[in-house]
Amino acid sequence: MNKIVLITGGAKGIGKAIALELAKNHYDIVINYLTSKEEAIKLKETIINDYGVQCLAIKADVSLENEVDQMITTIENKLGGVDILINNAAIDLSNLFHLKNAEDFRRTLDVNVVGVFNCSKRVYKHMFEKEYGRIINISSTNGINTYYPMCIDYDASKAAIISMTHNLAFEFAPYIHVNCIAPGFIGTENELEGYDEQFLKEEQEKIMVQRYGEPEEVAYLVKFLISDEANFINNTIIRIDGGQMGSC
């Protein structure tokens, strides 16, 4: 039987690339989305038609415990449970620092941090029962040493995910491996839109390989970390940033 993978925020960008790559490699896929219904349904149809695996698209706000519970219950009823969780859902409400407010800060933490907690807590019992589980948390180099006050809330949330990775790995050992990926500048639509050409040029010059990453390259790393070849990798933070040389 194929392993069941839940990808939060899986309809676009990095999440979509992960869904396609894993479907291609015979994993059954669950695409979680909140606002991107059209994209999620289209991706679901592509996965089923092109790769012949099972695929669900489920709307849920990962920051809300009851919606996460309903989503996982649906997966359990239809597919049997979640074997692999990719905590990818995130929001970035970037704005000039003096225009930020506590409400937006809380919303960012709710989705990006509490969402990881809610999903991980809900799936781990099934994984323990099977004595197998993989959780991949998608953080960012913004949580390590890339500093932009305009996204101070996003940066704080991504640093928190790194801390949570260590705690969850400790709590869920030995059967569930918890690892974290910290992408740098990945050339998704959401990542590139809204910036002027000069800023993008300056940021690209900070990357040793002199280009932005592709979402598929993050997907390749996810594919490796959930494979049997990575069975001795646990509680690790892996940067995928092309050799990013710092910030600002």
Solvent accessible surface area in square Angstrom, and as a share of the most:
residue,aa,sasa,rsa
1,M,229,1.02
2,N,57,0.29
3,K,75,0.32
4,I,8,0.04
5,V,0,0.00
6,L,0,0.00
7,I,0,0.00
8,T,2,0.01
9,G,26,0.25
10,G,0,0.00
11,A,5,0.04
12,K,92,0.39
13,G,29,0.28
14,I,28,0.14
15,G,0,0.00
16,K,86,0.36
17,A,8,0.06
18,I,0,0.00
19,A,0,0.00
20,L,46,0.23
21,E,14,0.06
22,L,0,0.00
23,A,0,0.00
24,K,105,0.44
25,N,54,0.28
26,H,127,0.57
27,Y,30,0.11
28,D,5,0.03
29,I,0,0.00
30,V,0,0.00
31,I,0,0.00
32,N,3,0.01
33,Y,18,0.07
34,L,67,0.34
35,T,124,0.72
36,S,16,0.10
37,K,128,0.54
38,E,144,0.65
39,E,71,0.32
40,A,0,0.00
41,I,64,0.33
42,K,141,0.60
43,L,6,0.03
44,K,59,0.25
45,E,92,0.41
46,T,47,0.27
47,I,0,0.00
48,I,70,0.36
49,N,118,0.60
50,D,95,0.49
51,Y,73,0.28
52,G,67,0.65
53,V,11,0.06
54,Q,95,0.42
55,C,6,0.04
56,L,30,0.15
57,A,23,0.18
58,I,26,0.13
59,K,126,0.54
60,A,3,0.02
61,D,15,0.08
62,V,7,0.04
63,S,13,0.08
64,L,81,0.40
65,E,113,0.51
66,N,92,0.47
67,E,52,0.23
68,V,2,0.01
69,D,62,0.32
70,Q,111,0.49
71,M,3,0.01
72,I,1,0.01
73,T,52,0.30
74,T,45,0.26
75,I,0,0.00
76,E,57,0.26
77,N,120,0.61
78,K,132,0.56
79,L,23,0.11
80,G,47,0.45
81,G,1,0.01
82,V,2,0.01
83,D,6,0.03
84,I,0,0.00
85,L,0,0.00
86,I,0,0.00
87,N,6,0.03
88,N,20,0.10
89,A,21,0.17
90,A,44,0.34
91,I,50,0.25
92,D,68,0.35
93,L,67,0.33
94,S,45,0.29
95,N,63,0.32
96,L,101,0.50
97,F,125,0.52
98,H,140,0.62
99,L,97,0.48
100,K,38,0.16
101,N,77,0.40
102,A,56,0.43
103,E,131,0.59
104,D,51,0.27
105,F,62,0.26
106,R,153,0.56
107,R,82,0.30
108,T,0,0.00
109,L,58,0.29
110,D,58,0.30
111,V,11,0.06
112,N,0,0.00
113,V,25,0.14
114,V,57,0.32
115,G,2,0.02
116,V,5,0.03
117,F,92,0.38
118,N,11,0.06
119,C,0,0.00
120,S,0,0.00
121,K,107,0.45
122,R,63,0.23
123,V,1,0.01
124,Y,54,0.21
125,K,129,0.55
126,H,33,0.15
127,M,0,0.00
128,F,62,0.26
129,E,142,0.64
130,K,108,0.46
131,E,105,0.47
132,Y,42,0.16
133,G,0,0.00
134,R,13,0.05
135,I,0,0.00
136,I,1,0.01
137,N,0,0.00
138,I,8,0.04
139,S,3,0.02
140,S,9,0.06
141,T,2,0.01
142,N,26,0.13
143,G,14,0.13
144,I,64,0.32
145,N,56,0.29
146,T,4,0.03
147,Y,131,0.50
148,Y,37,0.14
149,P,86,0.54
150,M,71,0.32
151,C,9,0.05
152,I,70,0.35
153,D,1,0.01
154,Y,38,0.14
155,D,17,0.09
156,A,42,0.33
157,S,0,0.00
158,K,5,0.02
159,A,44,0.34
160,A,32,0.25
161,I,2,0.01
162,I,27,0.14
163,S,57,0.37
164,M,33,0.15
165,T,0,0.00
166,H,77,0.35
167,N,97,0.50
168,L,22,0.11
169,A,4,0.03
170,F,178,0.74
171,E,116,0.52
172,F,7,0.03
173,A,48,0.37
174,P,94,0.59
175,Y,83,0.32
176,I,0,0.00
177,H,26,0.12
178,V,0,0.00
179,N,1,0.01
180,C,0,0.00
181,I,0,0.00
182,A,0,0.00
183,P,7,0.04
184,G,12,0.12
185,F,26,0.11
186,I,6,0.03
187,G,25,0.24
188,T,18,0.11
189,E,150,0.67
190,N,98,0.50
191,E,60,0.27
192,L,60,0.30
193,E,115,0.51
194,G,87,0.84
195,Y,80,0.31
196,D,93,0.48
197,E,150,0.67
198,Q,105,0.47
199,F,53,0.22
200,L,33,0.16
201,K,116,0.49
202,E,77,0.35
203,E,15,0.07
204,Q,63,0.28
205,E,85,0.38
206,K,44,0.19
207,I,5,0.03
208,M,126,0.56
209,V,82,0.47
210,Q,93,0.41
211,R,111,0.40
212,Y,33,0.13
213,G,17,0.16
214,E,87,0.39
215,P,17,0.11
216,E,81,0.36
217,E,51,0.23
218,V,0,0.00
219,A,1,0.01
220,Y,112,0.43
221,L,31,0.15
222,V,0,0.00
223,K,62,0.26
224,F,85,0.36
225,L,2,0.01
226,I,4,0.02
227,S,22,0.15
228,D,103,0.54
229,E,139,0.62
230,A,1,0.01
231,N,70,0.36
232,F,205,0.85
233,I,49,0.25
234,N,52,0.26
235,N,67,0.34
236,T,49,0.28
237,I,47,0.24
238,I,45,0.23
239,R,85,0.31
240,I,40,0.20
241,D,21,0.11
242,G,32,0.30
243,G,24,0.23
244,Q,29,0.13
245,M,111,0.50
246,G,20,0.19
247,S,30,0.19
248,C,111,0.67
